[in-house]
Amino acid sequence: MAVQPEGTPCWADAAFSDVEGAKSFYGDVLGWTFGEASSEFGNYTQAYANGKAVAAVVPPMPGTEGQSAWCLYLASPDAAATAEKVRANGGQVLMEPMQVGDFGTMLLAQEPSGAVFGVWQAGVHEGFEATAVPGAYCWGEVFTREPEKADPFFTAVFPYRAQQMEDDAIDFRLFNLGEETVLGRMRMTDEFPPEVPSYVNVYFTVEDCDAAVAKATERGATLRFGPMSSPFGRFAALSDPQGALFSVIDITTTEGEMPKVTDVS
């Protein structure tokens, strides 16, 4: 797979205090298999769906134990330049650009409303080897209570064209690269517990949403929303046994018409 255009979601990983527990859970729910832990890079362990690299799990950094969360990485041709854009537009750089062997260069950032995301400048590791197939990443959304802070940030840092969904029930924005929609933004409502901060929600593809939810909850996950059918697929939001939020979606089971969208000037 070629290096992705700037701003394209290109990789996802999460830190877990119990890495073996995470491997067992996601192996069961998403069908993942795992490579060898790379001791040179903090026991970073890649996950595979049908032999294709789709994500990774890793032990937590010292002092961050018990704070499991999925991190979505956005592609950049120049991580250092992206870091400067993050700062210039009100965000924070949480981890300065760091070269990871010959794999590439990463940084961690926080947009002004609080959601944490990663940036990946590809080297030999170009990112996802598969997307939108069972077990692989499918979609990402920034959940925020302050879209007035998040929206201008993302369009300033990345070459996104924004569109607003015409729906009185939800405040949802799409970020496009050319003709392809690559990221969403959802305003968090009062239904979200106040202690849940802004975050990036990562969707993984499954063959059967209801079966995946049943398996996940059987394994100790908590169902947060759904399952619900939509024009994009049948999906549900969960938190895994270690607290990391994620969603599953069956993109073959759709219901309803695609919503209308309006370009945002």
ZAMI-657641 format. One record per residue: x, y, z of N, C-alpha, C, O in turn; residue in one letter. Coordinates in steps of 0.2 Angstrom, whole numbers, padded with zeros to 4 digits, always signed. Example, Ala and Ser with C-alpha at 12.3 -4.5 7.8 and 13.67 -1.06 7.14 Angstrom:
+0066-0028+0039+0062-0022+0039+0066-0016+0039+0071-0017+0042A
+0064-0011+0035+0068-0005+0036+0064+0000+0039+0067+0006+0040S
***
This chain:
+0004-0006+0000+0000+0000+0000+0004+0006+0000+0009+0007+0004M
+0003+0011-0004+0007+0017-0005+0006+0021+0001+0001+0021+0005A
+0011+0026+0002+0011+0031+0007+0004+0035+0006+0003+0037+0001V
+0001+0036+0012-0006+0039+0011-0005+0047+0011-0001+0050+0013Q
-0010+0050+0007-0010+0057+0007-0011+0060+0014-0013+0057+0019P
-0008+0066+0015-0008+0070+0021-0015+0070+0024-0019+0073+0021E
-0015+0068+0030-0022+0069+0034-0026+0062+0034-0031+0062+0037G
-0024+0057+0030-0027+0051+0030-0026+0047+0036-0020+0046+0038T
-0031+0044+0039-0030+0040+0045-0026+0034+0042-0028+0030+0037P
-0020+0032+0045-0015+0027+0042-0013+0022+0047-0010+0017+0045C
-0015+0023+0054-0013+0018+0059-0016+0019+0065-0019+0024+0067W
-0017+0013+0069-0020+0014+0076-0016+0009+0080-0014+0004+0079A
-0015+0011+0087-0013+0007+0092-0015+0009+0098-0019+0014+0099D
-0014+0005+0103-0017+0006+0110-0012+0003+0115-0009-0002+0114A
-0011+0006+0121-0007+0004+0126-0011+0000+0132-0017+0003+0133A
-0009-0005+0134-0013-0009+0139-0009-0012+0144-0003-0014+0143F
-0011-0011+0151-0007-0014+0156-0007-0021+0156-0002-0024+0157S
-0012-0024+0153-0012-0031+0152-0012-0033+0145-0018-0034+0142D
-0006-0033+0142-0006-0034+0135-0009-0041+0133-0012-0041+0128V
-0007-0046+0137-0009-0053+0135-0017-0053+0135-0020-0056+0131E
-0020-0049+0140-0027-0049+0140-0030-0046+0134-0035-0048+0132G
-0027-0040+0132-0029-0037+0126-0029-0041+0120-0033-0041+0116A
-0023-0045+0119-0022-0049+0114-0028-0054+0114-0031-0056+0108K
-0029-0057+0119-0035-0062+0120-0041-0059+0118-0045-0063+0114S
-0043-0053+0121-0049-0050+0119-0050-0049+0112-0055-0051+0109F
-0046-0045+0109-0046-0043+0102-0046-0049+0097-0048-0049+0092Y
-0042-0054+0099-0041-0060+0095-0048-0063+0095-0050-0066+0089G
-0051-0063+0100-0058-0066+0101-0063-0062+0097-0067-0065+0093D
-0063-0056+0098-0069-0052+0095-0068-0050+0088-0072-0049+0084V
-0061-0048+0086-0060-0046+0079-0056-0051+0075-0055-0050+0069L
-0054-0057+0078-0051-0062+0074-0043-0060+0073-0040-0063+0069G
-0041-0056+0077-0034-0054+0076-0029-0059+0078-0030-0063+0083W
-0023-0060+0075-0017-0064+0077-0012-0058+0078-0012-0053+0076T
-0007-0061+0081-0001-0056+0083+0006-0058+0081+0007-0064+0082F
+0010-0053+0080+0017-0055+0078+0021-0055+0085+0018-0055+0090G
+0027-0056+0084+0032-0056+0090+0032-0048+0093+0032-0044+0089E
+0033-0048+0099+0034-0041+0102+0041-0039+0101+0046-0043+0101A
+0041-0033+0099+0048-0030+0097+0051-0027+0103+0049-0021+0105S
+0055-0030+0107+0058-0028+0113+0062-0021+0112+0063-0017+0116S
+0065-0020+0106+0069-0014+0104+0064-0008+0104+0067-0003+0105E
+0058-0009+0103+0053-0004+0103+0048-0004+0108+0042-0004+0106F
+0050-0006+0114+0045-0006+0120+0040-0011+0119+0034-0011+0122G
+0042-0017+0116+0037-0023+0116+0031-0021+0112+0026-0024+0113N
+0032-0017+0107+0027-0015+0102+0025-0022+0098+0029-0025+0095Y
+0018-0023+0098+0016-0030+0095+0011-0028+0090+0005-0025+0091T
+0012-0030+0083+0007-0029+0078+0002-0034+0078+0003-0040+0080Q
-0004-0032+0076-0010-0036+0076-0012-0037+0068-0011-0032+0064A
-0014-0043+0066-0015-0045+0059-0022-0047+0058-0025-0051+0063Y
-0025-0045+0053-0032-0048+0051-0030-0052+0044-0029-0048+0039A
-0031-0058+0044-0030-0062+0038-0023-0061+0035-0022-0060+0029N
-0018-0060+0040-0011-0059+0038-0009-0052+0036-0003-0051+0034G
-0014-0047+0036-0012-0040+0035-0012-0036+0041-0016-0037+0046K
-0007-0032+0042-0006-0028+0048-0011-0023+0048-0013-0019+0044A
-0015-0023+0054-0021-0018+0055-0021-0014+0061-0024-0009+0061V
-0016-0015+0066-0016-0011+0072-0010-0014+0076-0006-0018+0074A
-0009-0011+0082-0004-0014+0087-0006-0012+0094-0010-0008+0095A
-0003-0017+0098-0004-0016+0105+0003-0015+0109+0008-0018+0106V
+0003-0012+0114+0010-0011+0117+0009-0010+0125+0003-0007+0127V
+0014-0011+0129+0013-0010+0136+0013-0002+0137+0015+0002+0133P
+0010+0000+0143+0010+0008+0144+0016+0011+0145+0021+0007+0148P
+0017+0017+0144+0023+0021+0146+0023+0021+0154+0017+0022+0157M
+0028+0022+0157+0028+0023+0164+0024+0029+0166+0025+0034+0164P
+0020+0027+0171+0015+0033+0174+0009+0033+0170+0005+0037+0172G
+0008+0029+0165+0001+0030+0162-0003+0023+0162-0007+0022+0158T
-0001+0019+0167-0004+0013+0168-0011+0014+0169-0013+0018+0173E
-0016+0009+0167-0023+0010+0168-0026+0015+0164-0032+0017+0166G
-0023+0018+0159-0026+0023+0155-0027+0021+0148-0025+0025+0143Q
-0029+0015+0146-0030+0012+0140-0034+0017+0135-0040+0018+0137S
-0032+0018+0129-0036+0021+0124-0033+0020+0117-0027+0019+0116A
-0037+0020+0112-0035+0019+0105-0033+0025+0103-0036+0031+0104W
-0027+0025+0099-0024+0031+0096-0024+0030+0088-0022+0025+0086C
-0027+0035+0085-0028+0035+0078-0022+0040+0075-0022+0046+0077L
-0018+0037+0070-0013+0041+0067-0015+0044+0060-0018+0040+0056Y
-0013+0050+0059-0015+0054+0053-0008+0054+0049-0003+0056+0052L
-0008+0053+0043-0002+0053+0039+0000+0060+0038-0003+0065+0037A
+0007+0061+0038+0010+0067+0036+0017+0066+0033+0020+0061+0034S
+0018+0070+0028+0025+0070+0024+0030+0072+0028+0036+0071+0027P
+0029+0076+0033+0034+0080+0037+0031+0081+0045+0028+0085+0046D
+0033+0076+0049+0030+0076+0056+0032+0083+0059+0028+0085+0063A
+0038+0085+0058+0041+0091+0062+0037+0097+0060+0035+0101+0064A
+0035+0097+0053+0031+0103+0051+0024+0103+0053+0021+0108+0055A
+0021+0096+0054+0014+0096+0057+0014+0098+0064+0010+0101+0066T
+0020+0096+0068+0020+0098+0075+0020+0106+0075+0016+0108+0080A
+0023+0109+0071+0023+0117+0071+0016+0119+0069+0013+0124+0073E
+0012+0116+0065+0005+0118+0063+0001+0117+0069-0004+0121+0071K
+0002+0111+0073-0002+0109+0079-0001+0115+0084-0006+0118+0086V
+0005+0117+0085+0006+0123+0090+0003+0129+0087+0000+0133+0091R
+0004+0131+0081+0002+0137+0078-0006+0138+0078-0009+0143+0078A
-0010+0132+0079-0017+0132+0078-0020+0130+0085-0026+0128+0085N
-0017+0131+0091-0020+0130+0097-0019+0124+0100-0022+0122+0105G
-0016+0119+0097-0015+0112+0099-0009+0111+0103-0005+0116+0104G
-0008+0105+0106-0002+0104+0110+0001+0098+0107-0002+0093+0105Q
+0008+0098+0107+0012+0092+0105+0014+0089+0112+0017+0091+0116V
+0011+0083+0113+0012+0079+0119+0018+0075+0118+0021+0073+0123L
+0020+0072+0112+0026+0069+0111+0029+0072+0105+0027+0071+0100M
+0035+0075+0106+0039+0077+0100+0040+0072+0095+0041+0066+0096E
+0041+0074+0088+0042+0069+0083+0048+0065+0085+0054+0067+0087P
+0047+0058+0084+0052+0053+0087+0053+0048+0081+0048+0045+0079M
+0059+0047+0079+0060+0042+0074+0060+0035+0077+0063+0034+0082Q
+0056+0031+0074+0056+0024+0076+0060+0019+0071+0057+0017+0067V
+0066+0019+0072+0070+0015+0068+0069+0017+0061+0069+0023+0059G
+0069+0013+0056+0067+0015+0049+0060+0014+0047+0058+0015+0042D
+0056+0013+0053+0049+0012+0052+0045+0018+0050+0041+0019+0045F
+0048+0024+0053+0045+0030+0052+0046+0035+0058+0049+0034+0062G
+0042+0041+0058+0042+0045+0063+0035+0047+0066+0031+0048+0062T
+0035+0047+0072+0028+0048+0075+0028+0054+0080+0034+0056+0082M
+0022+0057+0081+0021+0062+0086+0014+0061+0089+0010+0058+0085L
+0013+0063+0095+0007+0063+0098+0005+0070+0099+0009+0074+0102L
-0001+0072+0098-0004+0079+0098-0011+0079+0101-0014+0073+0102A
-0013+0084+0104-0020+0085+0107-0023+0092+0103-0020+0097+0104Q
-0028+0091+0100-0032+0097+0097-0035+0101+0103-0035+0099+0109E
-0037+0107+0101-0038+0112+0107-0044+0110+0111-0045+0112+0117P
-0049+0105+0109-0054+0103+0113-0052+0097+0117-0057+0095+0121S
-0046+0094+0116-0044+0089+0121-0043+0082+0118-0040+0078+0121G
-0045+0081+0112-0044+0074+0109-0037+0073+0107-0034+0077+0104A
-0034+0067+0109-0028+0066+0107-0027+0061+0101-0032+0057+0100V
-0022+0063+0096-0022+0059+0090-0014+0058+0089-0010+0062+0092F
-0012+0054+0084-0006+0053+0082-0004+0056+0075-0009+0057+0071G
+0002+0057+0074+0004+0059+0067+0009+0054+0065+0014+0052+0069V
+0009+0051+0059+0014+0046+0057+0017+0048+0050+0013+0049+0045W
+0024+0049+0050+0027+0050+0044+0031+0044+0042+0035+0041+0045Q
+0028+0041+0037+0030+0034+0035+0037+0033+0033+0040+0037+0029A
+0040+0028+0035+0046+0025+0032+0045+0019+0029+0041+0019+0024G
+0048+0013+0031+0046+0007+0028+0039+0004+0031+0036+0000+0027V
+0037+0007+0036+0030+0005+0039+0025+0011+0036+0025+0016+0039H
+0022+0009+0031+0017+0014+0028+0010+0014+0031+0007+0019+0030E
+0009+0010+0036+0002+0010+0039-0002+0004+0038+0001-0002+0037G
-0008+0005+0038-0013-0001+0038-0011-0005+0031-0010-0002+0026F
-0011-0011+0032-0010-0015+0026-0017-0017+0023-0018-0020+0017E
-0022-0016+0027-0029-0017+0024-0034-0013+0028-0032-0011+0034A
-0039-0011+0025-0045-0007+0029-0051-0009+0026-0052-0012+0021T
-0056-0008+0030-0063-0010+0028-0065-0017+0026-0069-0018+0022A
-0061-0021+0029-0062-0029+0029-0062-0031+0036-0060-0028+0040V
-0065-0037+0037-0066-0039+0044-0060-0039+0048-0055-0042+0046P
-0060-0036+0054-0054-0036+0058-0050-0029+0057-0046-0028+0061G
-0051-0026+0052-0047-0020+0050-0051-0013+0052-0057-0013+0053A
-0047-0008+0053-0049-0001+0053-0054+0000+0048-0053-0001+0042Y
-0059+0004+0049-0064+0006+0044-0065+0014+0044-0066+0017+0039C
-0065+0017+0050-0068+0024+0051-0065+0027+0057-0064+0023+0062W
-0065+0033+0058-0063+0037+0064-0067+0043+0064-0068+0047+0060G
-0069+0045+0071-0073+0051+0072-0070+0054+0078-0068+0051+0083E
-0069+0061+0078-0067+0065+0084-0073+0067+0088-0078+0070+0085V
-0074+0064+0094-0080+0066+0098-0077+0072+0103-0073+0071+0106F
-0081+0077+0102-0079+0083+0106-0085+0087+0108-0091+0087+0105T
-0085+0090+0114-0090+0095+0116-0089+0102+0114-0094+0106+0114R
-0083+0103+0111-0082+0110+0108-0080+0110+0101-0074+0111+0099E
-0084+0108+0096-0083+0108+0089-0080+0115+0087-0076+0115+0082P
-0082+0120+0090-0080+0127+0088-0072+0127+0088-0069+0132+0085E
-0069+0123+0093-0062+0123+0093-0059+0118+0089-0054+0119+0086K
-0062+0112+0088-0059+0107+0085-0059+0108+0077-0054+0106+0074A
-0065+0110+0075-0066+0111+0067-0061+0115+0064-0058+0113+0059D
-0060+0121+0066-0055+0125+0063-0047+0123+0063-0043+0124+0059P
-0046+0119+0069-0040+0116+0070-0038+0111+0065-0033+0111+0061F
-0043+0106+0064-0041+0101+0059-0041+0103+0052-0036+0101+0048F
-0045+0108+0050-0044+0111+0043-0038+0115+0042-0036+0116+0036T
-0035+0118+0047-0029+0122+0047-0023+0118+0047-0018+0119+0043A
-0023+0112+0051-0017+0108+0051-0016+0103+0045-0011+0101+0043V
-0022+0101+0043-0022+0096+0037-0026+0099+0031-0030+0103+0032F
-0025+0096+0025-0028+0099+0019-0035+0097+0018-0037+0095+0013P
-0039+0097+0024-0046+0095+0023-0051+0100+0020-0050+0106+0021Y
-0056+0097+0017-0062+0101+0015-0068+0099+0019-0069+0093+0019R
-0071+0103+0023-0076+0101+0028-0083+0102+0025-0084+0106+0021A
-0087+0097+0027-0094+0097+0025-0098+0096+0031-0096+0092+0036Q
-0104+0099+0032-0108+0098+0038-0114+0094+0036-0117+0095+0031Q
-0116+0089+0040-0121+0085+0039-0128+0088+0040-0128+0092+0046M
-0133+0088+0036-0139+0091+0037-0144+0087+0041-0147+0083+0038E
-0143+0087+0048-0147+0083+0052-0148+0087+0058-0144+0089+0062D
-0155+0089+0060-0156+0092+0066-0155+0089+0072-0154+0092+0078D
-0154+0082+0072-0154+0078+0078-0146+0078+0080-0145+0077+0086A
-0142+0078+0076-0135+0078+0078-0130+0083+0074-0132+0086+0069I
-0125+0085+0077-0120+0090+0075-0114+0086+0072-0110+0084+0076D
-0114+0084+0066-0109+0080+0063-0105+0083+0057-0109+0086+0052F
-0099+0083+0057-0095+0086+0051-0091+0081+0048-0088+0076+0052R
-0090+0081+0042-0085+0077+0038-0079+0081+0035-0080+0086+0033L
-0073+0077+0036-0067+0080+0033-0065+0076+0027-0064+0070+0028F
-0064+0079+0021-0063+0076+0015-0056+0078+0013-0053+0083+0014N
-0053+0073+0009-0047+0074+0005-0049+0073-0002-0050+0067-0004L
-0049+0078-0006-0052+0077-0013-0059+0075-0012-0063+0078-0009G
-0061+0069-0016-0068+0067-0016-0069+0061-0010-0074+0059-0010E
-0063+0060-0006-0064+0055-0001-0065+0057+0006-0061+0062+0008E
-0070+0055+0009-0071+0057+0016-0067+0053+0020-0067+0046+0020T
-0063+0056+0025-0058+0052+0028-0059+0052+0036-0056+0048+0040V
-0062+0057+0038-0063+0058+0046-0070+0061+0047-0072+0065+0043L
-0073+0060+0053-0079+0063+0055-0078+0067+0062-0073+0065+0065G
-0082+0071+0063-0082+0075+0070-0089+0075+0072-0094+0077+0069R
-0090+0072+0078-0097+0072+0082-0097+0076+0088-0092+0076+0092M
-0102+0081+0088-0103+0085+0095-0105+0080+0100-0110+0077+0099R
-0102+0079+0106-0104+0075+0111-0110+0078+0114-0110+0084+0116M
-0115+0074+0116-0121+0077+0119-0121+0075+0126-0116+0073+0129T
-0126+0077+0130-0127+0076+0137-0127+0069+0139-0127+0067+0145D
-0128+0065+0134-0129+0057+0135-0122+0055+0137-0121+0049+0140E
-0117+0058+0135-0110+0056+0137-0109+0058+0144-0110+0064+0146F
-0106+0054+0148-0105+0055+0155-0100+0061+0155-0095+0061+0151P
-0100+0066+0160-0096+0072+0160-0089+0070+0161-0084+0074+0159P
-0087+0064+0164-0080+0063+0165-0077+0060+0158-0071+0059+0158E
-0081+0059+0153-0078+0056+0147-0075+0062+0143-0079+0067+0141V
-0068+0063+0142-0066+0069+0138-0067+0068+0131-0069+0063+0128P
-0065+0073+0127-0065+0072+0120-0060+0067+0118-0055+0066+0121S
-0062+0063+0113-0057+0058+0111-0059+0056+0103-0064+0058+0101Y
-0054+0052+0101-0055+0050+0094-0058+0042+0094-0054+0038+0097V
-0064+0041+0091-0067+0035+0091-0065+0031+0085-0066+0033+0079N
-0062+0025+0086-0059+0021+0081-0064+0015+0079-0066+0012+0084V
-0066+0014+0073-0071+0009+0071-0067+0003+0068-0063+0004+0063Y
-0069-0003+0070-0066-0009+0067-0071-0013+0063-0077-0013+0066F
-0070-0015+0057-0075-0019+0053-0076-0026+0056-0071-0029+0058T
-0082-0028+0056-0084-0035+0058-0089-0037+0053-0093-0034+0050V
-0090-0044+0053-0095-0047+0048-0102-0047+0051-0106-0046+0047E
-0103-0047+0058-0109-0047+0061-0109-0042+0067-0106-0045+0072D
-0112-0036+0067-0111-0032+0073-0114-0035+0079-0111-0035+0084C
-0120-0038+0079-0123-0041+0085-0119-0046+0088-0118-0047+0094D
-0116-0051+0083-0112-0056+0086-0106-0053+0089-0103-0056+0094A
-0103-0048+0086-0097-0045+0089-0098-0042+0096-0094-0043+0100A
-0104-0039+0096-0106-0036+0103-0107-0041+0108-0104-0041+0114V
-0110-0047+0106-0111-0052+0111-0105-0055+0113-0104-0057+0119A
-0100-0056+0108-0094-0059+0110-0090-0054+0115-0087-0056+0120K
-0090-0048+0113-0086-0043+0117-0089-0042+0124-0085-0042+0129A
-0095-0042+0125-0098-0041+0132-0097-0048+0136-0096-0048+0142T
-0097-0053+0132-0096-0060+0135-0089-0060+0138-0088-0063+0143E
-0084-0056+0135-0077-0056+0137-0076-0050+0142-0070-0049+0143R
-0081-0047+0144-0080-0042+0149-0080-0034+0146-0079-0030+0150G
-0082-0033+0140-0083-0027+0137-0090-0024+0140-0094-0027+0142A
-0090-0017+0139-0096-0014+0141-0099-0011+0135-0096-0007+0131T
-0106-0012+0134-0109-0009+0128-0111-0002+0129-0115-0001+0134L
-0109+0003+0125-0110+0010+0127-0116+0013+0122-0119+0017+0125R
-0116+0010+0116-0122+0012+0112-0123+0007+0107-0118+0004+0104F
-0129+0006+0105-0131+0002+0099-0132-0005+0102-0133-0006+0108G
-0132-0010+0097-0131-0009+0090-0137-0005+0086-0143-0005+0088P
-0135-0001+0081-0139+0003+0078-0138+0002+0070-0132+0002+0068M
-0143+0002+0066-0142+0002+0059-0142+0009+0056-0146+0013+0059S
-0138+0010+0051-0138+0017+0048-0136+0016+0041-0135+0011+0038S
-0136+0022+0037-0134+0021+0030-0127+0019+0029-0125+0017+0023P
-0123+0019+0034-0116+0018+0033-0114+0011+0036-0109+0008+0034F
-0119+0008+0039-0118+0001+0042-0121+0000+0048-0124+0005+0051G
-0121-0006+0051-0124-0007+0058-0118-0007+0063-0113-0011+0062R
-0119-0003+0068-0113-0002+0072-0115-0001+0079-0121-0001+0081F
-0110-0002+0084-0110-0001+0091-0104+0001+0094-0099+0000+0091A
-0105+0005+0099-0099+0008+0103-0098+0004+0110-0103+0002+0113A
-0092+0002+0111-0090-0002+0117-0084+0001+0121-0080+0005+0118L
-0083-0001+0127-0077+0000+0130-0074-0007+0132-0078-0011+0134S
-0068-0009+0130-0065-0015+0131-0064-0016+0139-0065-0012+0143D
-0062-0022+0141-0061-0024+0148-0056-0019+0152-0056-0019+0158P
-0052-0016+0148-0047-0012+0151-0049-0004+0150-0045+0000+0152Q
-0055-0003+0148-0057+0004+0147-0056+0007+0141-0059+0013+0140G
-0053+0004+0136-0052+0008+0129-0058+0008+0125-0062+0003+0124A
-0060+0014+0123-0067+0015+0119-0065+0013+0112-0060+0015+0109L
-0070+0009+0109-0069+0008+0102-0076+0006+0099-0081+0005+0103F
-0077+0006+0092-0083+0004+0089-0082-0002+0084-0077-0003+0082S
-0087-0006+0083-0087-0011+0078-0093-0009+0073-0098-0006+0075V
-0092-0011+0067-0097-0009+0062-0097-0014+0056-0091-0017+0054I
-0103-0016+0054-0104-0021+0049-0106-0017+0043-0112-0014+0043D
-0101-0015+0038-0103-0011+0033-0107-0014+0027-0109-0010+0023I
-0109-0020+0028-0113-0023+0023-0121-0023+0025-0125-0024+0020T
-0122-0021+0031-0129-0021+0033-0131-0013+0034-0129-0010+0039T
-0134-0010+0029-0136-0003+0029-0143-0002+0029-0147-0007+0027T
-0145+0004+0032-0152+0005+0032-0153+0013+0032-0150+0016+0035E
-0158+0015+0027-0159+0022+0027-0155+0025+0021-0151+0022+0018G
-0157+0031+0020-0154+0035+0014-0148+0039+0017-0148+0041+0023E
-0143+0040+0013-0137+0044+0015-0139+0051+0016-0143+0054+0012M
-0137+0054+0022-0139+0061+0023-0136+0066+0018-0131+0065+0015P
-0139+0071+0018-0137+0077+0014-0131+0081+0018-0132+0081+0024K
-0127+0083+0014-0121+0087+0017-0120+0094+0013-0122+0094+0008V
-0118+0099+0017-0117+0105+0014-0109+0107+0015-0107+0106+0021T
-0106+0110+0010-0100+0112+0011-0099+0118+0016-0103+0122+0016D
-0094+0118+0020-0093+0123+0025-0087+0128+0022-0082+0126+0020V
-0089+0134+0022-0084+0139+0019-0079+0140+0023-0074+0144+0022S
***
